[in-house]
């Protein structure tokens, strides 16, 4: 996307191509700058005055002005001048991801490339006392191309090292394949731009050359697409990660500067380096321990349904109950799980056959390589549900049918299925919601009951199961008929917090005034996702804490 979008890379490449052409015909620097600066501003105007292009054009104007006036060049000074001009006009740019990435990538190249070039020179240097005639011919032939490739690798590495924390922060993405892809895609992008400029210059004067340039540009862009698509299919090409925090930024860039500057190898900085390593180790060990000692549960309201994501804090312990339809997966589930740094989902539970709750299950299985899909023994009438289960049963061994008394996997053994029972004949409930899968679990001492959209008859069967239904947190959706959490079930559960997963649309998925009035009489905390948004519950050794998207917070007594 960045290669094809009008961005700083295009402005820099166009300026470089124009400078090379003008210098080839022996035009002085001053007149080169006088010609290039208006041309890149014309290009920026022709492409719609996009903010990224304007920033880059200002930056290149500063750089080219210094170059054309034959002033001593300093990339960092020129970069700071360009940033100052932009922020003077619009200070809000400082908080935009595109501004930060544009300037930080160039700053990273300015700071990190010199040490990498020094390392390159050391690796490629031949014996200085050896005459050139005695250097092997193959070494002389490979010297130039090898130096160009290593230089490209160094530039790509410097940009990647400086930009990946920002990429992780804004896009939750870590892509090592960038180092490889840049070596091929950026030169091809330069060739495509050069051909487009050639086509523009030839125009109607030399139509045969214009057509040749157009076909050549298409070829280079086609190759760019193919290489990009092939790169992301490589094993380990990219990973989704959590956003780093302020301390992570300080630690990473401090360590990177210390390493590339060579300070960590100097004797006078030995104790500082040792203390820093101890601090970093203790900091991340403490974070890891806190993550293991806490578990999180998030209720995601979907249009007409809801999903529950459980993070146990341990490897392989994540669990997703329901996922919504395909639109919900695309716009809510996928971004949310990627933001949590999830690349692989151990288990997906389908609590019922309603398409609004499970229609996107096949897509989730493909996106997150789900190990196991757990479903109820009830044969729901939903065609989408039956087709999904049939596909899983015929092509993979990921499908597992559970019923009352079963647990949801080895790593999540604390989650127990309470409903429905599997002993034939199955209860002859008339509504599909009465057969919804109900699970109960404990997160670090906090009891949680997940009712899905359980209807009235299903609640009556749940009360007859003979299990202890008490729970601190209850999460319930709205059944198609009747109300969630009837009085008898409330008496058995005695919750401290009730989360009702309702939504604005469709209208029949809104909690009724009667339900709100009845639950209000219970004098317990009731949260409606229609107004509160997503709800997150964090459980630890000290108790539980519930936070809503609209800023409400509730804690265990």
C-alpha positions in Angstrom: 0.0 0.0 0.0 2.8 2.4 0.9 4.6 1.7 -2.4 1.6 2.4 -4.5 0.2 5.3 -2.5 1.4 8.9 -3.2 3.9 9.3 -0.4 7.3 10.5 0.6 8.9 7.6 -1.2 7.5 8.8 -4.6 8.6 12.4 -4.0 12.1 11.3 -3.1 12.3 9.0 -6.1 11.0 11.6 -8.5 13.4 14.2 -7.2 16.3 11.7 -7.5 15.4 10.8 -11.0 15.1 14.4 -12.1 18.4 15.3 -10.4 20.1 12.4 -12.2 18.7 13.4 -15.6 19.6 17.1 -15.2 23.1 16.4 -13.9 23.7 13.9 -16.7 23.4 16.8 -19.2 25.8 18.9 -17.1 23.2 21.4 -15.7 24.7 23.2 -12.7 23.3 22.4 -9.2 21.6 25.7 -8.8 19.6 25.4 -11.9 18.8 21.8 -11.1 17.3 22.8 -7.8 15.4 25.7 -9.5 13.8 23.2 -11.9 13.2 20.2 -9.5 11.5 22.1 -6.7 8.6 23.5 -8.9 8.3 20.1 -10.6 7.8 18.2 -7.4 5.3 20.8 -6.2 3.5 20.4 -9.5 3.4 16.6 -9.0 2.0 17.1 -5.5 -0.7 19.4 -6.8 -1.5 17.0 -9.7 -2.0 14.1 -7.2 -4.5 15.9 -5.1 -2.5 17.7 -2.4 -2.4 14.6 -0.2 -1.0 15.4 3.3 1.7 12.7 3.1 2.9 14.2 -0.3 2.9 17.8 1.1 5.0 16.8 4.0 7.5 15.0 1.8 7.6 17.8 -0.7 8.4 20.3 2.0 11.1 18.0 3.3 12.6 17.5 -0.2 12.4 21.3 -0.9 14.6 21.9 2.2 17.0 19.2 1.2 17.2 20.2 -2.5 17.7 23.8 -1.6 20.7 23.1 0.5 22.1 20.8 -2.2 21.6 23.2 -5.0 23.2 26.1 -3.0 26.1 23.7 -2.4 25.8 24.2 1.4 27.3 21.5 3.7 24.5 18.9 3.9 23.2 17.6 7.2 20.2 15.3 6.8 19.1 15.7 10.5 19.2 19.5 10.3 17.2 19.5 7.0 14.7 17.0 8.5 14.3 19.2 11.6 13.7 22.3 9.5 11.1 20.5 7.4 9.3 19.3 10.6 9.5 22.8 12.1 7.9 24.3 9.0 5.1 21.7 8.9 4.3 21.9 12.6 4.4 25.7 12.5 1.6 25.5 10.0 -0.4 22.6 11.6 0.8 21.4 15.0 -1.8 18.6 15.0 0.4 16.8 12.5 2.7 15.8 15.3 0.0 13.3 16.6 -0.7 11.7 13.2 0.8 8.3 12.4 1.8 9.2 8.9 3.8 12.2 10.1 5.6 10.2 12.8 6.4 7.4 10.4 7.5 9.7 7.6 10.0 11.6 9.7 11.0 8.8 12.0 12.0 6.5 9.1 14.2 9.2 7.6 15.6 10.0 11.1 16.3 6.3 11.6 18.2 6.1 8.4 20.2 9.2 9.3 21.1 7.8 12.7 21.5 4.1 12.2 22.9 3.9 8.6 26.4 5.3 9.4 27.2 2.5 11.9 25.8 -0.1 9.5 27.9 1.3 6.7 31.0 1.1 8.9 30.2 -2.5 9.5 29.7 -3.0 5.7 33.0 -1.5 4.9 34.7 -3.8 7.4 33.1 -6.9 5.9 33.8 -6.0 2.3 37.3 -4.4 2.7 40.2 -6.2 1.1 43.7 -6.3 2.3 44.9 -2.6 1.9 48.5 -3.8 1.4 47.5 -6.0 -1.5 47.9 -4.5 -5.0 44.7 -4.3 -7.0 46.3 -6.6 -9.7 46.6 -9.4 -7.2 43.0 -9.3 -6.1 41.1 -12.2 -7.7 39.1 -11.2 -10.8 35.8 -12.6 -9.4 36.3 -10.4 -6.3 36.8 -7.3 -8.5 33.7 -8.2 -10.6 31.5 -8.8 -7.5 32.8 -5.9 -5.5 30.5 -3.2 -7.0 27.3 -5.3 -7.1 27.9 -6.8 -3.7 28.5 -3.4 -2.2 25.2 -2.1 -3.8 23.2 -5.0 -2.4 24.7 -4.7 1.1 24.1 -1.0 1.1 20.4 -1.6 0.2 20.2 -4.1 3.0 21.7 -1.6 5.4 19.2 1.1 4.4 16.3 -1.3 4.6 17.5 -2.5 8.0 18.0 1.0 9.4 14.5 2.0 8.3 13.0 -1.2 9.7 14.8 -1.0 13.0 13.6 2.6 13.5 10.0 2.2 12.3 8.8 -1.2 13.6 7.8 0.0 17.1 5.6 2.6 15.5 4.2 0.1 13.1 3.5 -2.2 16.0 1.8 0.6 17.9 -0.5 1.8 15.2 -1.0 -1.4 13.1 -0.2 -4.2 15.6 2.1 -5.6 13.0 5.7 -6.9 12.9 6.9 -7.8 9.4 10.4 -9.1 9.1 9.7 -9.9 5.4 10.0 -6.1 4.8 13.8 -6.4 4.9 13.7 -8.9 2.0 10.8 -7.4 0.0 12.3 -3.8 0.0 15.4 -5.0 -1.9 13.3 -5.9 -4.9 10.1 -3.8 -4.6 11.7 -0.3 -4.1 14.0 -0.6 -7.2 11.0 -1.8 -9.2 9.0 1.2 -7.9 11.8 3.5 -9.1 11.8 1.9 -12.5 8.0 2.3 -12.7 8.2 5.9 -11.8 11.0 6.5 -14.3 8.8 4.9 -17.1 5.8 7.0 -16.1 7.9 10.2 -16.3 9.2 9.0 -19.7 5.6 8.5 -20.8 4.7 12.0 -19.6 7.6 13.6 -21.4 7.1 11.8 -24.7 3.3 12.4 -24.8 1.9 12.8 -28.3 5.3 13.8 -29.7 6.6 10.2 -29.7 3.5 8.0 -29.3 5.4 4.8 -29.9 7.8 5.7 -27.0 4.9 6.7 -24.8 3.2 3.3 -25.4 6.5 1.5 -24.7 7.0 3.4 -21.4 3.4 2.6 -20.4 3.8 -1.1 -21.0 7.1 -1.1 -19.2 5.6 0.7 -16.2 2.8 -1.9 -16.1 5.4 -4.7 -16.1 7.3 -3.2 -13.2 4.1 -2.6 -11.2 2.9 -6.2 -11.9 6.2 -7.6 -10.7 5.9 -5.4 -7.5 2.5 -6.9 -6.8 3.6 -10.5 -7.4 6.7 -10.1 -5.2 4.7 -8.5 -2.4 2.1 -11.2 -2.5 4.7 -13.9 -2.6 6.6 -12.3 0.3 3.7 -12.4 2.7 3.2 -16.1 2.0 6.6 -16.9 3.3 6.8 -18.7 6.7 7.2 -16.1 9.5 6.7 -13.2 7.1 4.6 -11.2 9.6 3.2 -11.4 13.0 0.5 -9.5 14.9 1.7 -8.0 18.2 0.3 -5.9 21.0 1.0 -2.2 21.0 4.1 -1.3 22.9 3.8 1.1 25.8 5.9 4.3 26.6 8.4 2.3 28.6 8.9 -0.1 25.7 9.7 2.7 23.4 12.3 4.2 25.8 13.9 0.8 26.4 14.0 -0.2 22.7 15.4 3.0 21.3 17.8 3.5 24.2 19.2 0.0 23.7 19.3 0.4 19.9 21.3 3.7 20.1 23.6 2.2 22.7 24.3 -0.8 20.6 24.8 0.9 17.2 26.9 3.7 18.8 29.2 1.1 20.3 28.7 2.5 23.9 27.8 -1.0 25.2 31.2 -2.3 24.2 33.2 0.5 25.8 34.8 -0.2 29.2 33.7 3.0 30.8 30.1 2.2 30.1 30.3 -1.4 31.3 28.6 -0.9 34.7 25.9 1.3 33.1 25.2 -1.4 30.6 25.1 -4.1 33.3 22.6 -2.1 35.4 20.5 -1.4 32.3 20.3 -5.1 31.5 19.3 -5.9 35.0 16.6 -3.3 35.0 15.2 -4.4 31.6 15.2 -8.1 32.8 13.4 -7.3 36.0 10.9 -5.0 34.2 9.8 -7.6 31.6 9.9 -10.5 34.1 7.5 -8.5 36.3 5.3 -7.8 33.3 5.3 -11.5 32.4 4.4 -12.5 35.9 1.5 -10.0 36.1 0.2 -11.3 32.8 0.2 -14.9 34.1 -1.5 -14.0 37.4 -4.3 -12.1 35.6 -7.0 -13.2 33.2 -9.2 -11.1 31.1 -12.7 -11.6 29.6 -14.1 -9.2 27.0 -17.7 -9.0 25.8 -17.8 -7.7 22.2 -21.3 -6.4 21.2 -22.1 -7.3 17.6 -25.1 -6.1 15.6 -27.7 -8.5 16.8 -25.3 -10.8 18.6 -22.2 -10.8 20.8 -18.9 -12.6 21.3 -16.9 -13.3 24.4 -13.1 -13.5 24.3 -11.2 -15.1 27.2 -7.5 -14.6 27.8 -6.2 -16.9 30.5 -2.8 -15.3 30.7 -1.1 -18.6 29.7 0.1 -20.0 26.4 -2.6 -21.9 24.5 -5.4 -20.7 26.9 -7.3 -18.2 24.7 -10.9 -19.0 23.9 -13.5 -17.2 21.7 -17.2 -17.9 22.2 -19.1 -17.0 19.0 -17.9 -14.6 16.4 -20.9 -13.0 14.7 -21.5 -12.9 11.0 -18.9 -12.1 8.3 -19.3 -8.3 8.7 -18.7 -8.6 12.4 -15.6 -10.7 11.8 -14.2 -8.2 9.3 -14.9 -5.0 11.3 -14.8 -6.1 14.9 -13.4 -9.6 15.7 -10.4 -9.5 13.4 -9.2 -6.0 14.4 -9.8 -6.8 18.0 -7.9 -10.1 18.0 -5.0 -8.6 16.0 -4.8 -5.7 18.5 -4.4 -8.3 21.2 -1.4 -9.7 19.3 -3.3 -12.9 18.5 -1.9 -14.9 15.5 -3.4 -18.3 16.5 -6.6 -19.2 18.3 -6.7 -22.4 20.2 -10.4 -22.8 20.5 -13.6 -21.4 19.0 -16.9 -22.2 20.7 -20.2 -22.0 18.8 -22.9 -21.7 21.4 -25.9 -21.8 19.0 -26.9 -21.9 15.3 -28.0 -18.3 14.8 -26.2 -16.8 11.8 -25.8 -13.5 13.7 -23.7 -15.4 16.3 -21.7 -17.8 14.2 -22.0 -16.9 10.5 -18.3 -15.8 10.2 -16.9 -19.0 11.9 -15.3 -20.4 8.7 -13.5 -17.1 8.1 -12.2 -17.0 11.7 -10.9 -20.6 11.3 -8.9 -19.5 8.2 -7.7 -16.2 9.6 -6.5 -17.5 13.0 -5.7 -21.2 12.3 -8.2 -22.4 14.9 -7.1 -25.7 16.5 -10.5 -26.8 17.6 -14.1 -25.8 17.1 -16.5 -26.7 19.9 -20.2 -27.1 19.3 -23.4 -28.3 20.9 -24.8 -31.8 20.2 -28.1 -30.1 19.2 -28.7 -30.1 15.4 -29.9 -26.6 14.9 -32.0 -25.9 11.8 -29.8 -23.0 10.6 -28.3 -23.9 7.2 -25.2 -21.8 7.8 -24.6 -23.7 11.1 -25.0 -27.1 9.5 -22.9 -26.2 6.5 -20.1 -25.0 8.8 -20.1 -28.1 11.0 -20.3 -30.4 7.9 -17.3 -28.6 6.4 -15.2 -29.0 9.5 -16.2 -32.6 10.0 -15.4 -33.6 6.4 -12.1 -31.7 5.8 -10.5 -31.5 9.3 -10.5 -33.1 12.7 -11.0 -29.8 14.5 -14.7 -30.3 15.4 -15.6 -31.4 18.9 -19.1 -31.9 20.2 -19.6 -31.2 23.9 -22.5 -31.5 26.3 -23.3 -31.2 30.0 -20.3 -32.1 32.2 -17.6 -31.7 29.5 -14.7 -29.3 29.8 -13.4 -27.0 27.1 -10.0 -28.5 26.5 -7.0 -29.4 28.7 -5.7 -25.8 29.2 -9.1 -24.5 30.0 -10.4 -27.3 32.2 -11.9 -24.8 34.6 -14.6 -24.1 32.0 -17.4 -26.6 32.3 -20.4 -27.1 30.0 -23.7 -27.0 32.0 -26.2 -27.1 29.2 -27.5 -28.8 27.1 -27.5 -32.5 28.1 -26.4 -35.1 25.5 -28.4 -38.1 26.8 -31.0 -38.9 24.2 -33.6 -37.9 23.6 -32.6 -34.3 23.6 -35.1 -32.0 25.3 -37.9 -31.1 22.9 -37.5 -27.3 23.2 -39.4 -25.4 20.5 -36.9 -22.5 20.4 -33.3 -22.8 19.2 -32.2 -20.3 22.0 -33.2 -22.9 24.6 -30.5 -25.2 23.3 -27.7 -22.6 23.5 -24.4 -23.8 25.0 -23.9 -22.6 28.6 -20.5 -22.7 30.2 -19.3 -21.9 33.7 -15.7 -21.2 34.7 -13.4 -19.7 37.3 -10.8 -17.1 36.5 -8.4 -16.7 39.4 -11.2 -17.2 42.0 -13.8 -15.2 40.1 -16.8 -17.4 39.0 -18.2 -16.5 35.6 -21.4 -17.8 34.0 -21.8 -17.4 30.2 -25.5 -17.9 29.2 -25.4 -17.1 25.5 -29.0 -16.3 24.4 -30.6 -19.0 26.6 -34.4 -18.8 26.5 -37.0 -19.5 29.2 -37.2 -23.3 28.8 -33.5 -23.6 28.6 -33.1 -21.7 31.8 -35.6 -24.1 33.5 -33.5 -27.1 32.3 -30.3 -25.4 33.5 -31.8 -25.1 37.0 -32.6 -28.8 37.0 -29.0 -29.8 36.1 -28.0 -30.1 39.8 -25.0 -27.9 39.5 -23.9 -25.0 41.7 -24.8 -22.0 39.5 -23.5 -19.3 41.7 -21.3 -16.7 39.8 -19.8 -13.3 40.4 -20.2 -12.2 36.8 -23.0 -13.3 34.4 -23.1 -12.5 30.7 -26.3 -13.1 28.9 -27.7 -12.2 25.5 -31.3 -11.6 24.5 -33.3 -14.7 23.5 -35.7 -14.5 20.5 -38.6 -15.0 22.9 -38.8 -14.2 26.6 -36.2 -12.6 28.7 -32.7 -13.5 29.9 -32.1 -14.3 33.6 -35.6 -15.2 34.9 -36.2 -14.7 38.6 -35.6 -18.3 39.5 -32.2 -18.3 37.8 -31.2 -15.1 39.4 -32.0 -16.6 42.8 -29.7 -19.5 42.0 -26.9 -17.5 40.5 -26.9 -14.5 42.9 -24.5 -12.4 40.7 -22.6 -9.2 41.6 -22.5 -8.0 38.0 -24.9 -8.8 35.1 -23.8 -7.9 31.5 -26.7 -7.9 29.1 -25.4 -8.1 25.5 -28.0 -6.0 23.7 -27.5 -3.8 20.6 -29.1 -0.8 18.9 -30.0 -2.7 15.8 -32.0 -4.6 15.0 -34.7 -3.2 17.2 -35.7 -6.6 18.7 -32.2 -6.9 20.1 -32.6 -4.0 22.5 -33.2 -4.7 26.2 -36.9 -3.9 27.0 -38.0 -1.4 29.6 -39.6 -4.2 31.5 -36.3 -6.2 31.7 -34.4 -3.1 32.9 -37.0 -2.4 35.6 -37.0 -6.0 36.8 -33.2 -6.2 37.0 -33.0 -2.8 38.7 -35.0 -4.2 41.6 -32.3 -6.7 42.3 -29.9 -3.9 43.3 -27.0 -5.5 41.5 -24.8 -3.9 38.9 -26.3 -4.3 35.4 -24.4 -3.3 32.3 -26.1 -3.0 28.9 -23.7 -3.2 26.0 -26.0 -1.1 23.8 -25.1 2.0 25.8 -21.8 0.9 27.5 -20.1 -0.6 24.5 -17.6 -3.4 24.9 -17.1 -4.7 28.5 -13.8 -6.1 29.9 -13.5 -8.0 33.1 -10.0 -8.5 34.6 -9.6 -11.1 37.3 -6.5 -11.6 39.5 -5.5 -12.7 43.0 -6.8 -9.5 44.5 -10.3 -9.8 43.0 -12.0 -8.6 39.8 -12.5 -5.3 38.0 -15.0 -4.6 35.2 -14.5 -1.7 32.8 -16.8 -0.5 30.0 -16.0 1.3 26.8 -17.9 4.4 28.0 -15.6 4.8 31.1 -17.5 3.0 33.9 -15.5 0.9 36.4 -16.7 -1.6 38.9 -14.6 -3.6 41.4 -15.1 -6.6 43.6 -15.9 -5.6 47.2 
